[in-house]
């Protein structure tokens, strides 16, 4: 399939979760990035986690009512979103809703 030049954003619907995904042009090439694979093309990974990381994943999943797999998928999605914002030159901050204090998050 030949690459097409597209306008700024194209909205697609994620088949599995029903969440909206914005596909953006690749800035280096000006071409649309590929959409995520459909559920029939899911990939299986084996991941080794330290005990404390595994505990955080299990505890978070239980607290939110997710499976561990869903919690891991969400963590990966958050990582991708944060990375995209950092690459765009934006900062990541936590803001205390009571005091308004801001804590800048820095990744090394």
C-alpha positions in Angstrom: 0.0 0.0 0.0 1.6 3.4 -1.0 2.1 6.0 1.8 -0.3 8.9 1.6 0.1 12.5 2.7 -2.7 13.3 5.1 -3.9 16.4 6.9 -2.8 17.1 10.5 -4.7 14.3 12.3 -6.9 11.4 11.4 -9.2 9.8 14.0 -9.6 6.1 14.1 -11.5 3.9 16.5 -9.6 1.2 18.5 -11.4 -2.1 17.8 -10.7 -3.6 21.2 -11.3 -0.9 23.7 -13.6 1.6 21.9 -11.2 4.4 22.8 -10.4 7.1 20.3 -6.9 7.1 18.9 -5.4 10.1 17.1 -3.0 9.0 14.4 -0.5 11.8 13.6 1.8 12.3 10.6 5.3 11.2 11.2 7.1 14.5 11.4 10.3 13.3 9.6 8.4 11.8 6.7 5.0 13.5 6.7 3.3 10.1 6.5 0.6 8.7 8.7 1.8 6.4 11.5 0.3 2.9 11.4 -2.7 2.3 13.6 -2.4 -0.3 16.4 -2.9 -3.9 15.3 -6.4 -5.3 15.6 -7.1 -7.7 18.5 -6.5 -10.7 16.2 -3.0 -9.5 15.7 -2.2 -9.0 19.4 1.4 -9.7 20.4 2.5 -11.8 23.4 5.4 -10.7 25.5 7.2 -12.3 28.4 8.4 -9.6 30.9 10.7 -10.1 33.9 9.9 -7.7 36.7 11.6 -7.1 40.0 9.4 -8.1 43.0 8.6 -4.5 43.9 7.6 -3.7 40.4 5.4 -6.8 40.2 3.8 -5.9 43.5 3.0 -2.4 42.3 1.5 -3.7 39.1 -0.7 -6.3 41.0 -1.7 -3.8 43.7 -2.7 -1.1 41.2 -4.7 -3.7 39.1 -6.5 -4.8 42.2 -7.2 -1.3 43.4 -8.6 -0.2 40.0 -10.4 -3.5 39.3 -8.3 -4.4 36.3 -6.6 -7.5 35.3 -2.8 -7.4 35.6 -2.6 -7.5 31.8 -5.0 -4.5 31.5 -2.9 -2.6 34.1 0.3 -3.3 32.1 -1.4 -2.2 28.9 -2.5 1.1 30.6 1.1 1.6 31.9 2.5 1.2 28.4 -0.1 3.6 27.0 0.7 6.2 29.7 4.4 5.8 29.0 3.8 6.4 25.3 1.7 9.5 26.0 4.2 11.0 28.5 7.1 10.3 26.1 5.2 12.0 23.3 4.6 15.1 25.4 8.2 15.2 26.6 9.5 14.9 23.0 7.3 17.9 22.1 9.1 19.9 24.7 6.4 19.9 27.4 7.0 19.4 31.1 5.2 16.8 33.3 4.0 18.0 36.7 1.9 16.9 39.6 -0.3 19.7 41.0 -1.6 19.5 44.5 -5.3 20.4 44.2 -5.5 21.9 47.7 -2.3 24.0 47.8 -1.5 24.4 44.1 2.0 23.3 44.8 3.7 21.9 41.6 6.2 19.1 41.4 8.0 18.7 38.1 8.7 15.1 37.1 12.0 14.6 35.5 13.1 11.3 33.7 16.8 10.6 33.6 
